[in-house]
Amino acid sequence: MGCQEELLIEKVCEIYGNISVLANLSPSKHVNSLFTQLVHICMPQCQIDITKLSERIQEIRSKLIKLCGQAEGLLESHFSTIIGSHENPLHHIRLFPYYSNYLKLSQLEFSMLGKHCTKVPNSVAFVGSGPLPLTTIILATNHFSTTCFHNYDIDPSANSQALQLVSSDPNLSERMFFHTANIMSVSSSLTEYEVVILAALVGMDKKEKVQVIKHLAEHMAPGAILLLRSAHGARAFLYPVIDPQDLEGFEVLSVFHPTDEVINSVIIARKFLRAVHSLNTGIGSALLPSKCSDIQGFKPITHTNLIEELTVDEQQSEFFLFAA
C-alpha cells in the first residue's frame, strides 16, 4: 500500500473517530461538516483494495458505513418534512441540497438501462426508497412518463413521508406506490417488475447484501433487469461494495464507476432466463445470452475480468454528500 492510500486511511479513521462520539447524527452545522469532510476525502480516485485492509480498518469501515446510513436517513427525513410542508411539495423538491447529485445519478442509470432494455418498462420496483424517494420521482418525471413505480421500505414512517410528497401531484400519485415491507418477505410480487433497483444501503454489509440479491434472483421474473448501487476505491468507506461474482443468478451487463460528485457505482444485471449453476462449481448449463446480445456494441459477459468498466471525467461541485 502506497503513502497516498495510507494517508487517506489515516484521515478516514480520524473522521470516524469524530463521528462515532456524536450523540446525534441529525443534520446540523457540525454533523454536516464532518460528513462533507469524509466525502471529500473519499472522492479522489484511489485504488484501495478493501479486501486487503487490516481487521481493525475493516471494522472501522463497517461501522462507518452504518453511521453514514443513519445520517443519510436523518438528512432525507429532515428535508422530506420541510418539502412536504408546502402545498405542492414537488414544486419545492430542489430544496434538498443534493438534488443535483440525484439528477446526475438518475440520468446515468436511465442511460445505462436504455442500453439493455428493449422497451420502456411498465413497472419498476425500488427497494429501500426511504422518506425522500428522489430517484423514482426523477425517473417518473423526466424519463419514464408512463411507468408505474413501486417503492419498498421497511419503515412505515418513511413511506408516510414519501407519500406526502407525491399525493398532491395528479400524475405521480397514480403511478407511485409505497409498500411497507422487508424485501426478504416479498416473493410473488417481484415477478411483476421488469426492473428492480436496489438502493446502496439495503444490506449494510456484504453478507446481508448477498442474501438480498439471492432472494431477488429466486423471485424476480426471468429476463428482468436488476440495477444495483455499489462503491469503488476509497468510496467503499461510504457504501457497501458489490462485486460481479456476488450476482449469482444474474448476467452482469455493465459496471460504471463515476469519478465526479456522484458517489455510487452502478451495476446493471439481467436475471437468467433459466436456472444456471454457479461457475465456481464447475457444473451446470452454459450461460444464456441476453436479449440484448444483438444490440450494437454489446458483448455478452462470461467472466468478471471482461466486464466493461466505464468512468466519466471528474468534475467539481459544491455538493458532496450521498445519492443512495
BAZARO-544272 format. One record per residue (C-alpha): residue number from 1; chain; z, y, x. Coordinates in steps of 0.05 Angstrom, whole numbers. Example, Ala and Ser with C-alpha at 12.3 -4.5 7.8 and 13.67 -1.06 7.14 Angstrom:
BEGIN
{node 1,A,{156,-90,246}};
{node 2,A,{143,-21,273}};
//
This chain:
BEGIN
{node 1,A,{0,0,0}};
{node 2,A,{-21,67,28}};
{node 3,A,{21,130,36}};
{node 4,A,{-12,162,-26}};
{node 5,A,{9,104,-70}};
{node 6,A,{79,103,-42}};
{node 7,A,{87,177,-54}};
{node 8,A,{62,170,-125}};
{node 9,A,{111,114,-140}};
{node 10,A,{168,154,-110}};
{node 11,A,{151,213,-155}};
{node 12,A,{146,168,-216}};
{node 13,A,{214,138,-202}};
{node 14,A,{244,208,-194}};
{node 15,A,{216,229,-262}};
{node 16,A,{240,164,-293}};
{node 17,A,{310,179,-267}};
{node 18,A,{309,247,-301}};
{node 19,A,{281,220,-366}};
{node 20,A,{326,159,-370}};
{node 21,A,{390,201,-373}};
{node 22,A,{366,245,-431}};
{node 23,A,{408,238,-494}};
{node 24,A,{349,256,-538}};
{node 25,A,{274,248,-529}};
{node 26,A,{256,294,-587}};
{node 27,A,{207,350,-569}};
{node 28,A,{240,406,-530}};
{node 29,A,{220,450,-472}};
{node 30,A,{257,405,-423}};
{node 31,A,{231,339,-452}};
{node 32,A,{160,365,-456}};
{node 33,A,{164,390,-384}};
{node 34,A,{187,322,-357}};
{node 35,A,{133,282,-393}};
{node 36,A,{80,332,-374}};
{node 37,A,{100,325,-302}};
{node 38,A,{97,250,-309}};
{node 39,A,{27,251,-337}};
{node 40,A,{4,300,-283}};
{node 41,A,{30,251,-230}};
{node 42,A,{-5,191,-261}};
{node 43,A,{-72,223,-279}};
{node 44,A,{-106,224,-210}};
{node 45,A,{-148,164,-192}};
{node 46,A,{-103,118,-152}};
{node 47,A,{-118,44,-144}};
{node 48,A,{-48,16,-154}};
{node 49,A,{-45,-58,-168}};
{node 50,A,{15,-62,-214}};
{node 51,A,{20,-138,-205}};
{node 52,A,{39,-126,-133}};
{node 53,A,{95,-77,-146}};
{node 54,A,{165,-98,-128}};
{node 55,A,{211,-126,-181}};
{node 56,A,{251,-62,-183}};
{node 57,A,{189,-19,-194}};
{node 58,A,{163,-67,-246}};
{node 59,A,{229,-60,-284}};
{node 60,A,{225,16,-279}};
{node 61,A,{153,15,-304}};
{node 62,A,{172,-28,-364}};
{node 63,A,{229,18,-383}};
{node 64,A,{186,80,-372}};
{node 65,A,{132,54,-419}};
{node 66,A,{184,44,-473}};
{node 67,A,{212,114,-462}};
{node 68,A,{141,143,-466}};
{node 69,A,{130,105,-531}};
{node 70,A,{195,133,-561}};
{node 71,A,{178,204,-540}};
{node 72,A,{107,198,-566}};
{node 73,A,{132,173,-634}};
{node 74,A,{182,230,-640}};
{node 75,A,{129,281,-620}};
{node 76,A,{80,256,-672}};
{node 77,A,{134,253,-726}};
{node 78,A,{154,325,-709}};
{node 79,A,{84,352,-716}};
{node 80,A,{67,308,-776}};
{node 81,A,{125,341,-812}};
{node 82,A,{101,411,-793}};
{node 83,A,{29,397,-811}};
{node 84,A,{48,361,-875}};
{node 85,A,{88,420,-900}};
{node 86,A,{24,460,-912}};
{node 87,A,{-12,459,-979}};
{node 88,A,{-74,430,-946}};
{node 89,A,{-47,393,-886}};
{node 90,A,{-114,372,-856}};
{node 91,A,{-134,446,-851}};
{node 92,A,{-77,452,-800}};
{node 93,A,{-86,388,-761}};
{node 94,A,{-104,427,-698}};
{node 95,A,{-32,450,-694}};
{node 96,A,{-19,385,-657}};
{node 97,A,{-23,408,-584}};
{node 98,A,{-61,347,-560}};
{node 99,A,{-112,345,-616}};
{node 100,A,{-169,357,-567}};
{node 101,A,{-149,294,-529}};
{node 102,A,{-156,254,-593}};
{node 103,A,{-224,285,-607}};
{node 104,A,{-248,262,-539}};
{node 105,A,{-218,193,-544}};
{node 106,A,{-247,183,-614}};
{node 107,A,{-316,206,-592}};
{node 108,A,{-312,157,-534}};
{node 109,A,{-292,100,-578}};
{node 110,A,{-344,117,-630}};
{node 111,A,{-398,117,-576}};
{node 112,A,{-375,50,-549}};
{node 113,A,{-372,19,-618}};
{node 114,A,{-442,44,-632}};
{node 115,A,{-469,3,-574}};
{node 116,A,{-441,-62,-603}};
{node 117,A,{-443,-53,-679}};
{node 118,A,{-508,-65,-716}};
{node 119,A,{-486,-23,-776}};
{node 120,A,{-433,25,-800}};
{node 121,A,{-371,-16,-816}};
{node 122,A,{-348,-18,-888}};
{node 123,A,{-275,-29,-869}};
{node 124,A,{-235,-14,-806}};
{node 125,A,{-162,-31,-792}};
{node 126,A,{-119,10,-744}};
{node 127,A,{-57,-27,-721}};
{node 128,A,{1,19,-701}};
{node 129,A,{-24,83,-736}};
{node 130,A,{43,120,-735}};
{node 131,A,{63,184,-772}};
{node 132,A,{3,224,-746}};
{node 133,A,{-59,178,-752}};
{node 134,A,{-106,226,-717}};
{node 135,A,{-154,171,-694}};
{node 136,A,{-171,146,-764}};
{node 137,A,{-172,217,-792}};
{node 138,A,{-222,239,-739}};
{node 139,A,{-264,176,-744}};
{node 140,A,{-265,180,-820}};
{node 141,A,{-282,255,-819}};
{node 142,A,{-330,261,-761}};
{node 143,A,{-362,193,-751}};
{node 144,A,{-354,142,-807}};
{node 145,A,{-361,182,-871}};
{node 146,A,{-365,122,-917}};
{node 147,A,{-318,73,-883}};
{node 148,A,{-250,54,-911}};
{node 149,A,{-193,56,-861}};
{node 150,A,{-132,12,-868}};
{node 151,A,{-73,38,-827}};
{node 152,A,{-18,-12,-809}};
{node 153,A,{50,9,-784}};
{node 154,A,{117,-27,-784}};
{node 155,A,{155,38,-800}};
{node 156,A,{155,58,-874}};
{node 157,A,{175,130,-857}};
{node 158,A,{115,136,-810}};
{node 159,A,{68,113,-866}};
{node 160,A,{101,162,-915}};
{node 161,A,{89,220,-867}};
{node 162,A,{17,198,-854}};
{node 163,A,{2,191,-928}};
{node 164,A,{27,262,-939}};
{node 165,A,{-27,287,-892}};
{node 166,A,{-86,258,-929}};
{node 167,A,{-63,254,-1001}};
{node 168,A,{-89,324,-1018}};
{node 169,A,{-158,311,-990}};
{node 170,A,{-203,284,-1045}};
{node 171,A,{-248,246,-998}};
{node 172,A,{-200,216,-947}};
{node 173,A,{-148,199,-1000}};
{node 174,A,{-198,150,-1029}};
{node 175,A,{-216,118,-962}};
{node 176,A,{-149,118,-924}};
{node 177,A,{-98,64,-940}};
{node 178,A,{-29,53,-909}};
{node 179,A,{5,-14,-903}};
{node 180,A,{77,-22,-881}};
{node 181,A,{77,-89,-845}};
{node 182,A,{87,-124,-779}};
{node 183,A,{16,-143,-760}};
{node 184,A,{43,-212,-738}};
{node 185,A,{57,-225,-812}};
{node 186,A,{-13,-204,-835}};
{node 187,A,{-64,-260,-837}};
{node 188,A,{-116,-267,-893}};
{node 189,A,{-126,-191,-899}};
{node 190,A,{-151,-188,-827}};
{node 191,A,{-214,-225,-846}};
{node 192,A,{-235,-164,-887}};
{node 193,A,{-246,-117,-828}};
{node 194,A,{-309,-111,-787}};
{node 195,A,{-270,-71,-735}};
{node 196,A,{-197,-75,-715}};
{node 197,A,{-167,-22,-670}};
{node 198,A,{-103,-38,-633}};
{node 199,A,{-60,21,-612}};
{node 200,A,{-37,24,-540}};
{node 201,A,{37,18,-558}};
{node 202,A,{32,-43,-604}};
{node 203,A,{63,-94,-558}};
{node 204,A,{105,-56,-507}};
{node 205,A,{96,-108,-452}};
{node 206,A,{43,-159,-431}};
{node 207,A,{77,-217,-467}};
{node 208,A,{82,-181,-534}};
{node 209,A,{11,-153,-528}};
{node 210,A,{-19,-221,-514}};
{node 211,A,{18,-250,-574}};
{node 212,A,{-13,-196,-619}};
{node 213,A,{-82,-209,-590}};
{node 214,A,{-74,-284,-601}};
{node 215,A,{-54,-271,-674}};
{node 216,A,{-115,-226,-684}};
{node 217,A,{-160,-280,-652}};
{node 218,A,{-134,-330,-702}};
{node 219,A,{-143,-287,-765}};
{node 220,A,{-199,-237,-754}};
{node 221,A,{-267,-253,-781}};
{node 222,A,{-315,-288,-733}};
{node 223,A,{-360,-236,-701}};
{node 224,A,{-313,-178,-717}};
{node 225,A,{-301,-125,-664}};
{node 226,A,{-233,-113,-631}};
{node 227,A,{-222,-45,-597}};
{node 228,A,{-161,-41,-552}};
{node 229,A,{-130,15,-513}};
{node 230,A,{-104,-1,-444}};
{node 231,A,{-90,35,-379}};
{node 232,A,{-117,35,-308}};
{node 233,A,{-89,52,-240}};
{node 234,A,{-28,97,-239}};
{node 235,A,{-36,108,-314}};
{node 236,A,{-6,39,-322}};
{node 237,A,{62,72,-314}};
{node 238,A,{49,104,-382}};
{node 239,A,{19,47,-423}};
{node 240,A,{15,-29,-422}};
{node 241,A,{-46,-58,-387}};
{node 242,A,{-92,-109,-419}};
{node 243,A,{-136,-150,-373}};
{node 244,A,{-201,-181,-399}};
{node 245,A,{-173,-251,-386}};
{node 246,A,{-118,-235,-437}};
{node 247,A,{-170,-233,-492}};
{node 248,A,{-175,-308,-505}};
{node 249,A,{-217,-320,-567}};
{node 250,A,{-259,-257,-555}};
{node 251,A,{-320,-240,-515}};
{node 252,A,{-308,-176,-475}};
{node 253,A,{-367,-129,-484}};
{node 254,A,{-347,-68,-444}};
{node 255,A,{-289,-33,-409}};
{node 256,A,{-284,42,-400}};
{node 257,A,{-236,78,-353}};
{node 258,A,{-234,153,-366}};
{node 259,A,{-216,198,-308}};
{node 260,A,{-202,262,-347}};
{node 261,A,{-143,280,-390}};
{node 262,A,{-157,222,-438}};
{node 263,A,{-105,173,-411}};
{node 264,A,{-124,108,-444}};
{node 265,A,{-177,59,-421}};
{node 266,A,{-217,28,-477}};
{node 267,A,{-238,-45,-484}};
{node 268,A,{-289,-70,-535}};
{node 269,A,{-290,-144,-551}};
{node 270,A,{-320,-189,-604}};
{node 271,A,{-287,-249,-635}};
{node 272,A,{-327,-312,-621}};
{node 273,A,{-369,-338,-678}};
{node 274,A,{-336,-406,-669}};
{node 275,A,{-276,-430,-631}};
{node 276,A,{-282,-440,-556}};
{node 277,A,{-232,-467,-507}};
{node 278,A,{-205,-426,-450}};
{node 279,A,{-249,-425,-389}};
{node 280,A,{-187,-439,-348}};
{node 281,A,{-182,-508,-378}};
{node 282,A,{-249,-528,-352}};
{node 283,A,{-268,-558,-420}};
{node 284,A,{-296,-535,-485}};
{node 285,A,{-362,-507,-511}};
{node 286,A,{-404,-454,-477}};
{node 287,A,{-394,-381,-495}};
{node 288,A,{-435,-357,-553}};
{node 289,A,{-480,-296,-543}};
{node 290,A,{-462,-239,-589}};
{node 291,A,{-508,-208,-640}};
{node 292,A,{-516,-150,-592}};
{node 293,A,{-546,-192,-536}};
{node 294,A,{-616,-167,-553}};
{node 295,A,{-596,-93,-550}};
{node 296,A,{-628,-59,-492}};
{node 297,A,{-582,-52,-433}};
{node 298,A,{-530,-102,-459}};
{node 299,A,{-512,-160,-413}};
{node 300,A,{-471,-218,-441}};
{node 301,A,{-406,-226,-402}};
{node 302,A,{-381,-294,-379}};
{node 303,A,{-336,-275,-321}};
{node 304,A,{-288,-217,-315}};
{node 305,A,{-318,-193,-250}};
{node 306,A,{-383,-180,-287}};
{node 307,A,{-352,-132,-337}};
{node 308,A,{-384,-63,-336}};
{node 309,A,{-330,-14,-317}};
{node 310,A,{-351,57,-333}};
{node 311,A,{-319,123,-315}};
{node 312,A,{-330,195,-333}};
{node 313,A,{-326,256,-289}};
{node 314,A,{-257,284,-281}};
{node 315,A,{-245,347,-320}};
{node 316,A,{-188,398,-321}};
{node 317,A,{-148,413,-383}};
{node 318,A,{-83,446,-402}};
{node 319,A,{-64,387,-446}};
{node 320,A,{-36,327,-411}};
{node 321,A,{4,284,-459}};
{node 322,A,{-17,220,-492}};
{node 323,A,{-70,198,-541}};
{node 324,A,{-49,129,-563}};
//
